[in-house]
Amino acid sequence: MRSAAYVGDQRIAIQTSEPQDPAPGQVRLRVAYTGLCGTDLHILHGAMDARVELPAVIGHEMSGTIDALGDGVDGWSVGDPVTVMPLAWDGTCPACLAGNEHICQNLDFIGIDSPGSLQPLWNVPASVLVALPEGLSLTHAALVEPVAVSVHDVRRSQLAPGEKAVVIGGGPIGVLIATTAREFGGDVVVVEIDPGRRQAVADLGFTTLDPTADDQVAWVEEWTGGAGADVVFEVSGAAAAVLGATALCKVRGRLVVVAIHPEPRPIDLQRLFWRELTIIGARVYQRQDFETAVDLVARGVIPADLLITSVVPLDRTADAFAELGAGRAMKILVDVQSGADA
């Protein structure tokens, strides 16, 4: 079978391997679609070379069906539609013992620290499976993982109905956070520099701000009657956005750091002190976030067709990364079965 692998030097190569039978406690999945994301781009650009083992078959946003069951696996059947929560923890570290297994100090993020879903047949622990409802499109279901990210982010923010939220960054995760926050009852505005993305977000019914033209602080103060936003989600990863984010928060407001920052960023600690702000880290997700995400996708709350820019065959994975890296796409799905046996 053919798979797509990161081979170093910012290159993706198509390689050939033999499928393996699932080990005890594992299932073999027939991967339908794998979504490419910002974390995958970080890997491609070499930012995670200390973690990945080359050649690395990456990918963790997926949908598919069960192809085979390993010994000892109960409660699942061949053909079941599934996605995965790609986290394997050791259960023994201080974080796990405190009930925070999803951020285990020795976490195996499947698709980064171990092989991922850019392959047609993929063996994973049965414990990471998440059931999909019959009838849910597998193309749309490939968005469940990033939707779970947004659910976790909004849940971490403790957003209450009627609260005002600013989302800085209108890319795929920003759109999902904005959509999830609105579904949870928030009043949401999105800050986005790219005019095309800004228009796409506006087409979903959100107010948008252009940080190059709009005075964000003045606008938010007017919007909130001088108070500031209850919650600010920093999703862009831009240094200037991080520095300015605290100025948008109300007294005792919450700043949720969502973006991956490859290096330390300056932050306005004076504002943090003066307004008694809370900074919240939001990383990955928990099982309840996945269950909520499946529901949001299945009910059509998530604008899946807007987010999915294109679907490409496996042998065009490198081209898809180039499109994403150039900012010309929201979300690209790889049809992993297309050409998998070539």
C-alpha positions in Angstrom: 0.0 0.0 0.0 1.0 3.6 -0.5 1.3 6.3 2.2 2.4 9.9 2.5 5.4 10.5 4.7 7.4 13.5 5.9 11.0 12.7 5.1 12.7 15.9 6.3 13.9 19.0 4.5 10.3 20.2 4.1 9.5 17.3 1.8 6.6 14.9 1.6 7.2 11.6 -0.2 4.9 8.7 -1.3 6.2 5.5 0.0 5.2 1.8 -0.2 4.7 -0.6 2.7 2.9 -3.8 3.6 -0.2 -3.5 5.8 0.1 -5.1 9.2 -2.5 -7.2 11.1 -3.7 -5.4 14.3 -2.0 -6.4 17.5 -4.1 -7.4 20.5 -6.1 -4.5 21.7 -5.8 -2.7 18.3 -8.1 -2.2 15.4 -7.1 -1.7 11.7 -8.9 1.2 10.2 -9.6 1.8 6.5 -8.9 5.5 6.4 -11.3 7.4 4.1 -10.1 11.0 4.5 -7.3 12.8 6.4 -7.4 16.5 6.9 -4.2 18.6 6.9 -3.8 21.2 9.6 -1.4 23.7 11.0 0.3 21.2 13.2 1.1 19.1 10.1 2.6 22.3 8.6 4.8 22.8 11.6 6.1 19.2 11.2 6.7 19.8 7.5 8.6 23.0 8.2 10.9 21.1 10.6 9.6 22.6 13.9 9.0 19.1 15.4 12.0 17.3 14.1 13.0 16.4 17.7 9.7 14.5 18.1 9.1 12.7 14.8 11.0 9.7 13.6 11.7 9.8 9.8 10.2 8.8 7.6 7.1 9.9 9.5 3.6 9.0 8.2 1.7 11.9 9.8 -2.0 12.9 9.9 -4.5 12.8 12.8 -7.7 14.4 11.5 -9.5 11.5 9.9 -12.6 9.5 9.2 -13.0 5.9 8.1 -14.3 2.5 8.9 -13.0 -0.5 10.9 -11.2 -3.0 8.6 -10.1 -5.6 11.2 -10.2 -6.3 14.9 -7.3 -7.4 17.0 -7.6 -10.0 19.8 -9.4 -8.8 22.8 -11.3 -6.0 21.1 -15.0 -5.9 22.1 -17.8 -3.6 21.3 -16.8 -2.8 17.7 -17.5 -4.5 14.4 -15.9 -4.5 11.0 -17.4 -1.7 8.9 -18.3 0.6 11.8 -17.7 4.3 10.8 -15.3 5.9 13.2 -12.8 8.7 13.8 -10.1 8.7 16.4 -9.1 10.8 19.4 -5.4 10.5 18.7 -4.0 10.5 22.2 -2.4 7.7 24.1 -1.3 8.4 27.7 0.7 6.3 30.1 -1.7 6.6 33.1 1.2 6.9 35.6 2.6 10.4 35.3 1.6 13.2 37.7 -0.8 14.7 35.1 -2.5 11.4 34.5 -2.8 10.7 38.2 -4.4 14.1 38.7 -7.1 13.3 36.0 -5.5 15.2 33.2 -4.6 12.2 30.9 -5.2 14.2 27.7 -2.1 16.3 28.6 0.0 13.4 29.9 3.6 14.3 30.5 4.6 11.4 28.3 1.8 11.8 25.8 1.9 9.9 22.5 0.1 12.2 20.1 -0.7 9.6 17.4 0.1 11.1 14.0 3.1 13.0 15.4 4.9 10.8 18.0 3.7 7.6 16.3 2.4 6.8 12.8 -0.7 8.7 11.6 -3.5 8.4 9.1 -2.0 9.4 5.8 -2.1 5.7 4.9 -5.0 3.5 3.7 -4.8 0.9 6.5 -3.9 2.2 9.9 -3.5 0.3 13.2 -4.5 2.2 16.4 -5.5 1.2 19.9 -9.2 0.5 20.2 -9.3 2.9 23.1 -8.9 5.9 20.8 -11.9 5.1 18.6 -14.9 7.5 18.5 -18.1 6.2 16.9 -19.7 8.1 14.1 -23.5 8.1 13.5 -24.7 6.2 10.5 -25.4 8.6 7.6 -22.8 11.2 8.5 -20.7 12.0 5.5 -17.1 10.7 5.9 -15.9 13.9 4.3 -17.6 16.0 6.9 -16.6 13.6 9.7 -13.0 14.2 8.9 -13.6 17.6 10.6 -14.5 16.1 14.0 -11.0 16.3 15.4 -10.5 20.1 14.8 -14.1 20.7 15.9 -13.2 18.9 19.2 -10.3 21.3 19.5 -12.7 24.2 19.3 -15.1 22.6 21.8 -12.2 22.2 24.2 -11.1 25.8 23.7 -14.5 27.2 24.3 -15.1 24.9 27.3 -11.8 26.0 28.8 -12.8 29.6 28.4 -15.9 29.1 30.6 -17.9 31.1 28.1 -21.4 31.8 29.4 -24.4 32.5 27.3 -24.6 36.2 26.4 -20.9 36.9 27.0 -18.9 38.7 24.4 -16.0 36.9 22.7 -13.2 38.1 20.3 -11.6 35.5 18.1 -8.2 36.6 16.8 -7.6 34.7 13.6 -10.2 33.6 11.0 -8.5 30.4 9.8 -10.1 27.0 10.1 -9.7 26.7 13.9 -10.8 30.4 14.4 -13.9 29.7 12.3 -14.6 26.6 14.4 -14.1 28.4 17.7 -16.4 31.3 16.6 -19.0 28.8 15.4 -18.8 26.8 18.6 -18.8 29.9 20.8 -21.9 31.1 19.1 -23.6 27.8 19.4 -22.9 27.9 23.2 -24.6 31.3 23.4 -21.7 33.7 23.0 -21.8 37.0 21.0 -18.8 36.7 18.8 -16.6 39.0 16.6 -13.6 37.7 14.5 -10.4 39.6 13.8 -8.8 38.5 10.5 -6.2 40.2 8.4 -6.8 38.3 5.1 -9.7 39.8 3.1 -10.7 36.5 1.6 -11.0 34.8 4.9 -12.6 37.8 6.4 -15.3 37.7 3.8 -15.8 33.9 4.3 -16.3 34.5 8.0 -18.7 37.4 7.4 -20.7 35.1 5.1 -21.3 32.9 8.2 -23.0 35.9 9.9 -20.1 37.0 12.1 -19.0 40.6 12.5 -15.4 40.9 11.4 -12.6 43.4 12.0 -9.5 44.1 9.9 -6.6 44.7 12.2 -4.8 46.7 9.6 -7.6 49.2 9.2 -9.8 49.0 12.3 -9.0 50.3 15.8 -9.7 47.0 17.6 -9.5 48.4 21.1 -11.9 51.3 20.4 -14.3 49.0 18.5 -14.4 46.4 21.3 -14.8 49.1 23.9 -17.8 50.6 22.1 -19.3 47.1 21.5 -19.0 46.3 25.2 -20.1 49.7 26.6 -16.5 50.4 27.7 -16.0 47.1 29.5 -14.0 45.0 27.1 -14.6 41.4 26.0 -15.4 38.7 28.4 -13.2 36.2 26.5 -10.4 36.7 23.9 -9.2 33.6 21.9 -5.7 34.1 20.4 -5.7 31.8 17.4 -3.5 33.6 14.9 -0.1 32.8 16.3 1.1 36.3 15.4 3.4 38.1 17.9 1.5 41.4 17.4 -1.8 39.7 18.1 -0.5 38.2 21.4 0.9 41.6 22.5 -2.4 43.3 21.8 -4.8 40.7 23.0 -4.8 41.7 26.7 -6.0 45.2 25.7 -9.3 43.7 24.4 -10.2 42.0 27.7 -12.5 43.4 30.4 -11.6 43.5 34.1 -11.2 39.8 35.1 -11.6 38.8 31.5 -10.0 35.6 30.1 -7.4 35.2 27.4 -7.3 31.8 25.9 -4.1 30.9 24.1 -5.0 28.5 21.3 -2.3 28.9 18.6 1.0 27.0 18.7 3.8 29.4 19.3 7.2 28.0 18.3 9.0 30.6 20.3 8.3 32.8 23.4 6.1 35.9 22.7 6.0 39.3 24.4 2.8 39.9 26.4 1.5 42.9 28.2 1.8 41.9 31.8 1.0 45.4 33.1 -2.5 45.0 31.5 -2.7 41.5 33.0 -1.9 42.9 36.4 -4.1 46.0 36.1 -7.3 44.2 35.1 -6.7 41.0 37.0 -6.9 39.0 33.8 -6.7 35.2 33.5 -4.6 33.5 30.8 -5.8 30.0 29.9 -3.9 27.5 27.9 -6.0 25.2 25.7 -4.3 22.1 24.3 -5.9 19.2 22.5 -9.2 17.8 23.9 -10.9 15.2 26.1 -13.5 12.5 25.3 -16.5 14.7 26.0 -15.1 17.3 23.5 -15.1 14.7 20.8 -18.6 13.5 21.7 -19.9 17.1 21.5 -17.9 17.6 18.2 -19.6 14.6 16.6 -23.0 16.0 17.5 -22.1 19.5 16.1 -21.0 18.1 12.8 -23.9 15.6 12.5 -26.4 18.4 13.2 -24.9 20.6 10.5 -23.9 23.3 13.0 -20.3 23.3 11.6 -20.0 24.9 8.1 -18.2 21.9 6.7 -18.6 22.8 3.0 -17.2 26.2 3.6 -14.2 24.9 5.5 -13.3 22.1 3.0 -11.5 23.9 0.2 -10.7 20.8 -1.8 -10.3 17.0 -1.6 -7.1 15.6 -3.3 -5.8 12.1 -4.0 -2.9 10.7 -1.9 -0.3 11.4 -4.5 -1.1 15.1 -4.3 -0.4 15.4 -0.6 2.7 17.5 -1.2 0.8 19.9 -3.4 -1.9 20.2 -0.8 0.7 21.2 1.8 2.0 23.9 -0.6 -1.5 25.3 -0.9 -2.0 25.4 2.8 1.4 26.9 3.4 0.7 29.7 0.9 -2.6 30.5 2.7 -4.7 29.6 -0.4 -6.9 27.1 1.4 -8.9 26.7 4.6 -9.0 22.9 4.9 -7.7 20.3 2.4 -8.7 16.7 2.8 -6.6 13.8 1.4 -8.6 11.0 -0.1 -6.3 8.3 1.3 -7.9 5.4 -0.7 -7.4 7.2 -4.0 -4.4 5.5 -5.6 -3.5 3.7 -2.4 -2.8 0.4 -4.2 -1.0 2.0 -7.2 
